[in-house]
């Protein structure tokens, strides 16, 4: 029995899993490609109210485990007190893309006496299982013990790596290591968009509006006029402008590795740069937005109604520019929400640099190999190697991520 769900995924998943003999104790096994701690805790704690859980085992793709880091995953496991929770990384040549959820009760001889299996499309993430506004997912479940046992036996064949060893690779895992090592950094490139441009509200001009693109009245009330649209800045923040990176050249000199994607900087370094100033900037920005949001919304609605009454803008369905005044306000709110939920986006505006993750999946082997070869050539060719170059070479020689992960930031090496 299966279904397609969106708004009630968690309850559907729990209901399917809980079709077992409630008098018994169960081990919970979850296989997932992607993982978020909040989603995992939400599912586990909800399920424990339905059945008696004695142990939880979560298997995630090794690249995902490396992304979260050993310490944060261990902290997650140790946050449970009622039963032990274990996370293992699955090593595969490509992505471990399984999404299964199962409960099993084993007798003293290791045979399954009761159990349930749910197979679906949902990763153990908010978008996958716990958020009402997340993806539309499919689930199918069975309590057939032969199928449940077959799935359990297949899990025993996985190449599992415990968290202690997740950063160490064998020679046979060299490609996975290359991918993981590159993923230990962010890429930087110059970014010109500022906060005013990002938060500006844009309206699509009607044909009548296009005829009046030189209308001084519109410019006089704060609109910037383009060929097909007009935009206006409703939020001003001159008193909280960040200083940005005053000496970014030092950052790249001391910690960067130049690539065709931009300068690669280890995440442990990037996350500690101007951390206190960035946090203060974020607090001031969102505090000011919160205090002015009602006024901003009223201004957007007033301008929308004025432009529409003059026939200067179009009402366009499924368009971020405008559908009605509420949509115009909603689009502004969405931009603010993105800044709150995507710290790299806010840091890009703060630093005036585009900061982004590796844009390739592990399946894109040709691009990964070319990028790694490019980085290796750069670091080996430098007569005077910076901290990142030295750590990169040591990590590669040892097939161990820790030399990169343990770098410490200082203002300058000189």
TITORMAR-812492 format. One record per residue (C-alpha): residue in three letters; z, x, y. Coordinates in steps of 0.25 Angstrom, whole numbers. Layout:
REM residues N
@res = ALA | z = Z | x = X | y = Y
...
This chain:
REM residues 414
@res = UNK | z = 0 | x = 0 | y = 0
@res = UNK | z = -4 | x = 6 | y = 14
@res = UNK | z = -6 | x = 2 | y = 28
@res = UNK | z = -11 | x = 7 | y = 42
@res = UNK | z = 1 | x = 8 | y = 52
@res = UNK | z = 4 | x = 12 | y = 66
@res = UNK | z = 16 | x = 6 | y = 73
@res = UNK | z = 25 | x = 5 | y = 61
@res = UNK | z = 21 | x = 17 | y = 53
@res = UNK | z = 35 | x = 22 | y = 51
@res = UNK | z = 40 | x = 9 | y = 45
@res = UNK | z = 28 | x = 8 | y = 36
@res = UNK | z = 30 | x = 22 | y = 31
@res = UNK | z = 45 | x = 20 | y = 28
@res = UNK | z = 43 | x = 6 | y = 22
@res = UNK | z = 32 | x = 12 | y = 12
@res = UNK | z = 41 | x = 24 | y = 9
@res = UNK | z = 53 | x = 16 | y = 6
@res = UNK | z = 47 | x = 7 | y = -5
@res = UNK | z = 56 | x = 15 | y = -15
@res = UNK | z = 69 | x = 12 | y = -23
@res = UNK | z = 79 | x = 12 | y = -12
@res = UNK | z = 90 | x = 16 | y = -21
@res = UNK | z = 85 | x = 30 | y = -23
@res = UNK | z = 85 | x = 43 | y = -15
@res = UNK | z = 72 | x = 49 | y = -10
@res = UNK | z = 65 | x = 61 | y = -6
@res = UNK | z = 55 | x = 59 | y = 6
@res = UNK | z = 43 | x = 68 | y = 6
@res = UNK | z = 33 | x = 68 | y = 18
@res = UNK | z = 20 | x = 75 | y = 18
@res = UNK | z = 14 | x = 76 | y = 32
@res = UNK | z = 4 | x = 85 | y = 40
@res = UNK | z = 11 | x = 83 | y = 54
@res = UNK | z = 25 | x = 81 | y = 57
@res = UNK | z = 35 | x = 77 | y = 68
@res = UNK | z = 50 | x = 78 | y = 66
@res = UNK | z = 52 | x = 64 | y = 74
@res = UNK | z = 43 | x = 57 | y = 65
@res = UNK | z = 48 | x = 63 | y = 52
@res = UNK | z = 63 | x = 60 | y = 56
@res = UNK | z = 59 | x = 45 | y = 60
@res = UNK | z = 52 | x = 43 | y = 46
@res = UNK | z = 64 | x = 50 | y = 38
@res = UNK | z = 75 | x = 43 | y = 45
@res = UNK | z = 68 | x = 29 | y = 44
@res = UNK | z = 65 | x = 31 | y = 29
@res = UNK | z = 80 | x = 35 | y = 26
@res = UNK | z = 84 | x = 21 | y = 30
@res = UNK | z = 76 | x = 15 | y = 19
@res = UNK | z = 78 | x = 25 | y = 8
@res = UNK | z = 87 | x = 36 | y = 4
@res = UNK | z = 81 | x = 49 | y = 7
@res = UNK | z = 87 | x = 62 | y = 0
@res = UNK | z = 77 | x = 72 | y = 5
@res = UNK | z = 65 | x = 73 | y = 14
@res = UNK | z = 53 | x = 83 | y = 13
@res = UNK | z = 42 | x = 84 | y = 23
@res = UNK | z = 30 | x = 92 | y = 21
@res = UNK | z = 21 | x = 95 | y = 33
@res = UNK | z = 9 | x = 104 | y = 36
@res = UNK | z = 13 | x = 118 | y = 38
@res = UNK | z = 6 | x = 119 | y = 51
@res = UNK | z = 14 | x = 107 | y = 56
@res = UNK | z = 27 | x = 114 | y = 51
@res = UNK | z = 23 | x = 126 | y = 59
@res = UNK | z = 21 | x = 118 | y = 71
@res = UNK | z = 34 | x = 112 | y = 71
@res = UNK | z = 41 | x = 125 | y = 67
@res = UNK | z = 51 | x = 128 | y = 56
@res = UNK | z = 64 | x = 126 | y = 66
@res = UNK | z = 60 | x = 112 | y = 70
@res = UNK | z = 57 | x = 107 | y = 56
@res = UNK | z = 70 | x = 113 | y = 51
@res = UNK | z = 77 | x = 106 | y = 62
@res = UNK | z = 70 | x = 93 | y = 58
@res = UNK | z = 74 | x = 95 | y = 44
@res = UNK | z = 89 | x = 98 | y = 47
@res = UNK | z = 90 | x = 86 | y = 56
@res = UNK | z = 92 | x = 77 | y = 44
@res = UNK | z = 106 | x = 76 | y = 38
@res = UNK | z = 105 | x = 65 | y = 28
@res = UNK | z = 94 | x = 72 | y = 19
@res = UNK | z = 87 | x = 85 | y = 18
@res = UNK | z = 73 | x = 86 | y = 25
@res = UNK | z = 63 | x = 97 | y = 22
@res = UNK | z = 50 | x = 100 | y = 29
@res = UNK | z = 40 | x = 109 | y = 22
@res = UNK | z = 26 | x = 114 | y = 27
@res = UNK | z = 14 | x = 112 | y = 18
@res = UNK | z = 5 | x = 124 | y = 18
@res = UNK | z = -10 | x = 120 | y = 15
@res = UNK | z = -23 | x = 126 | y = 19
@res = UNK | z = -26 | x = 114 | y = 28
@res = UNK | z = -17 | x = 103 | y = 34
@res = UNK | z = -7 | x = 97 | y = 25
@res = UNK | z = -12 | x = 83 | y = 29
@res = UNK | z = -3 | x = 74 | y = 19
@res = UNK | z = 5 | x = 62 | y = 24
@res = UNK | z = 14 | x = 57 | y = 13
@res = UNK | z = 28 | x = 51 | y = 13
@res = UNK | z = 35 | x = 49 | y = 0
@res = UNK | z = 49 | x = 46 | y = -6
@res = UNK | z = 53 | x = 50 | y = -20
@res = UNK | z = 65 | x = 49 | y = -28
@res = UNK | z = 66 | x = 59 | y = -39
@res = UNK | z = 74 | x = 58 | y = -52
@res = UNK | z = 82 | x = 70 | y = -58
@res = UNK | z = 69 | x = 75 | y = -65
@res = UNK | z = 61 | x = 75 | y = -52
@res = UNK | z = 53 | x = 62 | y = -56
@res = UNK | z = 50 | x = 52 | y = -45
@res = UNK | z = 58 | x = 39 | y = -48
@res = UNK | z = 55 | x = 32 | y = -34
@res = UNK | z = 46 | x = 35 | y = -23
@res = UNK | z = 36 | x = 31 | y = -12
@res = UNK | z = 24 | x = 37 | y = -6
@res = UNK | z = 17 | x = 34 | y = 7
@res = UNK | z = 4 | x = 41 | y = 10
@res = UNK | z = -3 | x = 40 | y = 24
@res = UNK | z = -9 | x = 46 | y = 36
@res = UNK | z = 3 | x = 48 | y = 44
@res = UNK | z = 9 | x = 61 | y = 47
@res = UNK | z = 24 | x = 62 | y = 49
@res = UNK | z = 23 | x = 62 | y = 64
@res = UNK | z = 26 | x = 51 | y = 75
@res = UNK | z = 11 | x = 47 | y = 76
@res = UNK | z = 10 | x = 47 | y = 61
@res = UNK | z = 23 | x = 39 | y = 57
@res = UNK | z = 33 | x = 36 | y = 67
@res = UNK | z = 27 | x = 32 | y = 81
@res = UNK | z = 22 | x = 18 | y = 82
@res = UNK | z = 11 | x = 22 | y = 91
@res = UNK | z = 6 | x = 33 | y = 82
@res = UNK | z = -6 | x = 34 | y = 72
@res = UNK | z = -11 | x = 23 | y = 63
@res = UNK | z = -7 | x = 28 | y = 49
@res = UNK | z = -10 | x = 23 | y = 35
@res = UNK | z = 1 | x = 23 | y = 24
@res = UNK | z = 0 | x = 20 | y = 9
@res = UNK | z = 12 | x = 20 | y = 0
@res = UNK | z = 16 | x = 19 | y = -15
@res = UNK | z = 28 | x = 19 | y = -23
@res = UNK | z = 20 | x = 22 | y = -36
@res = UNK | z = 29 | x = 33 | y = -42
@res = UNK | z = 17 | x = 40 | y = -49
@res = UNK | z = 10 | x = 42 | y = -35
@res = UNK | z = 23 | x = 46 | y = -28
@res = UNK | z = 26 | x = 56 | y = -39
@res = UNK | z = 11 | x = 62 | y = -38
@res = UNK | z = 13 | x = 63 | y = -23
@res = UNK | z = 27 | x = 70 | y = -25
@res = UNK | z = 21 | x = 80 | y = -35
@res = UNK | z = 9 | x = 83 | y = -26
@res = UNK | z = 19 | x = 87 | y = -15
@res = UNK | z = 25 | x = 97 | y = -24
@res = UNK | z = 12 | x = 105 | y = -24
@res = UNK | z = 12 | x = 106 | y = -8
@res = UNK | z = 13 | x = 121 | y = -3
@res = UNK | z = 26 | x = 118 | y = 5
@res = UNK | z = 32 | x = 128 | y = 14
@res = UNK | z = 47 | x = 127 | y = 19
@res = UNK | z = 50 | x = 128 | y = 34
@res = UNK | z = 56 | x = 142 | y = 32
@res = UNK | z = 42 | x = 147 | y = 27
@res = UNK | z = 33 | x = 139 | y = 36
@res = UNK | z = 30 | x = 150 | y = 46
@res = UNK | z = 26 | x = 160 | y = 35
@res = UNK | z = 12 | x = 160 | y = 28
@res = UNK | z = 6 | x = 167 | y = 16
@res = UNK | z = -7 | x = 174 | y = 16
@res = UNK | z = -13 | x = 162 | y = 9
@res = UNK | z = -9 | x = 154 | y = 21
@res = UNK | z = -15 | x = 163 | y = 32
@res = UNK | z = -24 | x = 152 | y = 38
@res = UNK | z = -12 | x = 142 | y = 39
@res = UNK | z = -4 | x = 153 | y = 46
@res = UNK | z = -15 | x = 156 | y = 56
@res = UNK | z = -16 | x = 141 | y = 60
@res = UNK | z = 0 | x = 141 | y = 61
@res = UNK | z = 0 | x = 154 | y = 69
@res = UNK | z = -10 | x = 148 | y = 79
@res = UNK | z = -2 | x = 135 | y = 80
@res = UNK | z = 10 | x = 143 | y = 84
@res = UNK | z = 4 | x = 144 | y = 98
@res = UNK | z = -2 | x = 136 | y = 109
@res = UNK | z = -15 | x = 138 | y = 117
@res = UNK | z = -15 | x = 139 | y = 132
@res = UNK | z = -27 | x = 137 | y = 141
@res = UNK | z = -28 | x = 134 | y = 156
@res = UNK | z = -26 | x = 120 | y = 160
@res = UNK | z = -29 | x = 114 | y = 173
@res = UNK | z = -24 | x = 99 | y = 172
@res = UNK | z = -11 | x = 97 | y = 180
@res = UNK | z = -1 | x = 86 | y = 179
@res = UNK | z = -7 | x = 78 | y = 190
@res = UNK | z = -20 | x = 78 | y = 184
@res = UNK | z = -14 | x = 74 | y = 170
@res = UNK | z = -6 | x = 62 | y = 175
@res = UNK | z = -16 | x = 57 | y = 185
@res = UNK | z = -21 | x = 43 | y = 182
@res = UNK | z = -36 | x = 41 | y = 181
@res = UNK | z = -44 | x = 28 | y = 183
@res = UNK | z = -59 | x = 26 | y = 179
@res = UNK | z = -67 | x = 22 | y = 191
@res = UNK | z = -76 | x = 10 | y = 190
@res = UNK | z = -91 | x = 10 | y = 195
@res = UNK | z = -86 | x = 5 | y = 209
@res = UNK | z = -75 | x = 16 | y = 208
@res = UNK | z = -85 | x = 27 | y = 206
@res = UNK | z = -92 | x = 23 | y = 218
@res = UNK | z = -80 | x = 25 | y = 226
@res = UNK | z = -76 | x = 39 | y = 221
@res = UNK | z = -76 | x = 44 | y = 235
@res = UNK | z = -67 | x = 33 | y = 239
@res = UNK | z = -56 | x = 40 | y = 249
@res = UNK | z = -47 | x = 28 | y = 246
@res = UNK | z = -45 | x = 32 | y = 232
@res = UNK | z = -43 | x = 47 | y = 236
@res = UNK | z = -33 | x = 43 | y = 246
@res = UNK | z = -24 | x = 36 | y = 236
@res = UNK | z = -24 | x = 48 | y = 227
@res = UNK | z = -35 | x = 46 | y = 217
@res = UNK | z = -44 | x = 58 | y = 213
@res = UNK | z = -58 | x = 53 | y = 211
@res = UNK | z = -67 | x = 58 | y = 200
@res = UNK | z = -81 | x = 53 | y = 196
@res = UNK | z = -77 | x = 42 | y = 186
@res = UNK | z = -61 | x = 41 | y = 188
@res = UNK | z = -50 | x = 42 | y = 198
@res = UNK | z = -37 | x = 48 | y = 196
@res = UNK | z = -23 | x = 48 | y = 203
@res = UNK | z = -11 | x = 56 | y = 202
@res = UNK | z = 2 | x = 48 | y = 202
@res = UNK | z = 12 | x = 58 | y = 198
@res = UNK | z = 15 | x = 70 | y = 207
@res = UNK | z = 24 | x = 82 | y = 203
@res = UNK | z = 23 | x = 93 | y = 213
@res = UNK | z = 38 | x = 95 | y = 212
@res = UNK | z = 38 | x = 98 | y = 197
@res = UNK | z = 26 | x = 106 | y = 196
@res = UNK | z = 28 | x = 117 | y = 186
@res = UNK | z = 26 | x = 132 | y = 188
@res = UNK | z = 17 | x = 133 | y = 176
@res = UNK | z = 16 | x = 146 | y = 169
@res = UNK | z = 17 | x = 156 | y = 181
@res = UNK | z = 12 | x = 167 | y = 172
@res = UNK | z = 4 | x = 162 | y = 161
@res = UNK | z = -4 | x = 175 | y = 160
@res = UNK | z = 9 | x = 181 | y = 155
@res = UNK | z = 11 | x = 171 | y = 145
@res = UNK | z = -3 | x = 173 | y = 139
@res = UNK | z = -1 | x = 188 | y = 140
@res = UNK | z = 12 | x = 189 | y = 133
@res = UNK | z = 10 | x = 178 | y = 123
@res = UNK | z = -4 | x = 173 | y = 123
@res = UNK | z = -15 | x = 175 | y = 113
@res = UNK | z = -29 | x = 172 | y = 119
@res = UNK | z = -38 | x = 163 | y = 111
@res = UNK | z = -50 | x = 155 | y = 114
@res = UNK | z = -41 | x = 143 | y = 115
@res = UNK | z = -32 | x = 149 | y = 125
@res = UNK | z = -20 | x = 158 | y = 125
@res = UNK | z = -12 | x = 156 | y = 112
@res = UNK | z = 3 | x = 156 | y = 115
@res = UNK | z = 14 | x = 155 | y = 104
@res = UNK | z = 21 | x = 141 | y = 105
@res = UNK | z = 35 | x = 147 | y = 105
@res = UNK | z = 31 | x = 155 | y = 118
@res = UNK | z = 23 | x = 143 | y = 124
@res = UNK | z = 35 | x = 134 | y = 122
@res = UNK | z = 45 | x = 143 | y = 128
@res = UNK | z = 36 | x = 146 | y = 141
@res = UNK | z = 42 | x = 139 | y = 153
@res = UNK | z = 50 | x = 129 | y = 144
@res = UNK | z = 61 | x = 126 | y = 153
@res = UNK | z = 52 | x = 124 | y = 165
@res = UNK | z = 42 | x = 116 | y = 157
@res = UNK | z = 54 | x = 107 | y = 153
@res = UNK | z = 59 | x = 105 | y = 167
@res = UNK | z = 44 | x = 102 | y = 171
@res = UNK | z = 43 | x = 91 | y = 160
@res = UNK | z = 57 | x = 85 | y = 164
@res = UNK | z = 53 | x = 85 | y = 179
@res = UNK | z = 39 | x = 79 | y = 176
@res = UNK | z = 43 | x = 68 | y = 167
@res = UNK | z = 56 | x = 65 | y = 176
@res = UNK | z = 47 | x = 63 | y = 188
@res = UNK | z = 37 | x = 55 | y = 180
@res = UNK | z = 48 | x = 46 | y = 175
@res = UNK | z = 53 | x = 43 | y = 189
@res = UNK | z = 39 | x = 40 | y = 195
@res = UNK | z = 33 | x = 33 | y = 184
@res = UNK | z = 35 | x = 19 | y = 189
@res = UNK | z = 29 | x = 23 | y = 203
@res = UNK | z = 17 | x = 30 | y = 196
@res = UNK | z = 14 | x = 18 | y = 187
@res = UNK | z = 14 | x = 8 | y = 199
@res = UNK | z = 4 | x = 18 | y = 207
@res = UNK | z = -5 | x = 18 | y = 195
@res = UNK | z = -5 | x = 3 | y = 194
@res = UNK | z = -7 | x = 1 | y = 209
@res = UNK | z = -19 | x = 11 | y = 209
@res = UNK | z = -25 | x = 5 | y = 197
@res = UNK | z = -25 | x = -9 | y = 203
@res = UNK | z = -30 | x = -4 | y = 216
@res = UNK | z = -42 | x = 3 | y = 209
@res = UNK | z = -45 | x = -8 | y = 200
@res = UNK | z = -45 | x = -19 | y = 211
@res = UNK | z = -55 | x = -10 | y = 219
@res = UNK | z = -64 | x = -9 | y = 206
@res = UNK | z = -63 | x = 6 | y = 206
@res = UNK | z = -58 | x = 8 | y = 192
@res = UNK | z = -62 | x = 3 | y = 178
@res = UNK | z = -53 | x = -4 | y = 168
@res = UNK | z = -57 | x = 4 | y = 155
@res = UNK | z = -52 | x = 1 | y = 142
@res = UNK | z = -47 | x = 13 | y = 133
@res = UNK | z = -48 | x = 22 | y = 145
@res = UNK | z = -36 | x = 31 | y = 150
@res = UNK | z = -41 | x = 29 | y = 164
@res = UNK | z = -38 | x = 14 | y = 166
@res = UNK | z = -38 | x = 1 | y = 159
@res = UNK | z = -27 | x = -6 | y = 168
@res = UNK | z = -16 | x = -1 | y = 176
@res = UNK | z = -6 | x = -1 | y = 164
@res = UNK | z = -16 | x = 8 | y = 157
@res = UNK | z = -17 | x = 17 | y = 169
@res = UNK | z = -1 | x = 18 | y = 169
@res = UNK | z = -1 | x = 19 | y = 154
@res = UNK | z = -11 | x = 31 | y = 155
@res = UNK | z = -2 | x = 38 | y = 165
@res = UNK | z = 10 | x = 36 | y = 155
@res = UNK | z = 2 | x = 41 | y = 143
@res = UNK | z = 0 | x = 54 | y = 151
@res = UNK | z = 15 | x = 56 | y = 154
@res = UNK | z = 18 | x = 53 | y = 140
@res = UNK | z = 8 | x = 64 | y = 135
@res = UNK | z = 15 | x = 74 | y = 144
@res = UNK | z = 29 | x = 70 | y = 138
@res = UNK | z = 24 | x = 70 | y = 123
@res = UNK | z = 14 | x = 82 | y = 124
@res = UNK | z = 22 | x = 94 | y = 129
@res = UNK | z = 10 | x = 103 | y = 128
@res = UNK | z = 2 | x = 94 | y = 138
@res = UNK | z = 13 | x = 94 | y = 148
@res = UNK | z = 15 | x = 109 | y = 146
@res = UNK | z = 0 | x = 111 | y = 149
@res = UNK | z = 2 | x = 104 | y = 162
@res = UNK | z = 14 | x = 112 | y = 165
@res = UNK | z = 8 | x = 125 | y = 162
@res = UNK | z = -6 | x = 123 | y = 166
@res = UNK | z = -11 | x = 128 | y = 153
@res = UNK | z = -16 | x = 120 | y = 141
@res = UNK | z = -7 | x = 122 | y = 129
@res = UNK | z = -12 | x = 117 | y = 116
@res = UNK | z = -10 | x = 119 | y = 101
@res = UNK | z = -20 | x = 125 | y = 92
@res = UNK | z = -32 | x = 115 | y = 92
@res = UNK | z = -36 | x = 117 | y = 78
@res = UNK | z = -31 | x = 111 | y = 65
@res = UNK | z = -28 | x = 120 | y = 53
@res = UNK | z = -41 | x = 114 | y = 46
@res = UNK | z = -49 | x = 121 | y = 57
@res = UNK | z = -49 | x = 134 | y = 50
@res = UNK | z = -61 | x = 140 | y = 57
@res = UNK | z = -55 | x = 139 | y = 71
@res = UNK | z = -41 | x = 143 | y = 67
@res = UNK | z = -46 | x = 155 | y = 60
@res = UNK | z = -55 | x = 159 | y = 72
@res = UNK | z = -43 | x = 157 | y = 82
@res = UNK | z = -33 | x = 165 | y = 74
@res = UNK | z = -43 | x = 176 | y = 73
@res = UNK | z = -46 | x = 176 | y = 88
@res = UNK | z = -31 | x = 176 | y = 90
@res = UNK | z = -29 | x = 188 | y = 80
@res = UNK | z = -40 | x = 196 | y = 86
@res = UNK | z = -34 | x = 194 | y = 100
@res = UNK | z = -20 | x = 198 | y = 96
@res = UNK | z = -24 | x = 210 | y = 88
@res = UNK | z = -33 | x = 215 | y = 99
@res = UNK | z = -22 | x = 216 | y = 110
@res = UNK | z = -17 | x = 230 | y = 112
@res = UNK | z = -5 | x = 224 | y = 118
@res = UNK | z = 0 | x = 212 | y = 111
@res = UNK | z = 8 | x = 201 | y = 117
@res = UNK | z = 20 | x = 194 | y = 109
@res = UNK | z = 11 | x = 183 | y = 103
@res = UNK | z = 0 | x = 193 | y = 99
@res = UNK | z = 11 | x = 201 | y = 91
@res = UNK | z = 17 | x = 189 | y = 85
@res = UNK | z = 4 | x = 183 | y = 81
@res = UNK | z = 0 | x = 196 | y = 74
@res = UNK | z = 14 | x = 197 | y = 67
@res = UNK | z = 13 | x = 182 | y = 63
@res = UNK | z = -1 | x = 184 | y = 57
@res = UNK | z = 3 | x = 197 | y = 49
@res = UNK | z = 16 | x = 190 | y = 43
@res = UNK | z = 9 | x = 176 | y = 42
@res = UNK | z = 22 | x = 171 | y = 49
@res = UNK | z = 23 | x = 162 | y = 61
@res = UNK | z = 37 | x = 167 | y = 66
@res = UNK | z = 32 | x = 179 | y = 74
@res = UNK | z = 25 | x = 169 | y = 83
@res = UNK | z = 35 | x = 159 | y = 83
@res = UNK | z = 46 | x = 168 | y = 87
@res = UNK | z = 40 | x = 173 | y = 99
@res = UNK | z = 49 | x = 172 | y = 112
@res = UNK | z = 44 | x = 170 | y = 126
@res = UNK | z = 47 | x = 179 | y = 138
@res = UNK | z = 41 | x = 179 | y = 151
@res = UNK | z = 33 | x = 192 | y = 149
@res = UNK | z = 32 | x = 202 | y = 139
@res = UNK | z = 32 | x = 213 | y = 149
